[in-house]
């Protein structure tokens, strides 16, 4: 039987896993601030329209708002709203080109999230 204990130090929980019949103990630090940030990104991604935007940008690399709302057959205001949420959570990057703003995926952030989700699903 495994024994799990934890100690809170500020915003960090330190979990200790003690395994019966062994001398080995594993430590895992869980930073509450980082966990909340990851959960916030996941909530932002977990909307059907935002998933569609992410897939669209993954296939096209860089698009402006007009290209996005026309491709998804939604209103410009709705596209802007969803893009703003994804950008504010660090999932999208934007670059101004004259009057247009082009959006793209922040691949390192997205890859980290996908890797995390895959690891969580493998553990089940």
Secondary structure as UniProt FT lines:
FT   STRAND          2..9
FT   TURN            10..11
FT   STRAND          12..19
FT   TURN            20..21
FT   STRAND          25..31
FT   HELIX           32..45
FT   HELIX           48..60
FT   STRAND          63..64
FT   HELIX           65..72
FT   HELIX           76..88
FT   TURN            89..90
FT   STRAND          92..97
FT   TURN            98..99
FT   STRAND          100..105
FT   HELIX           107..122
//
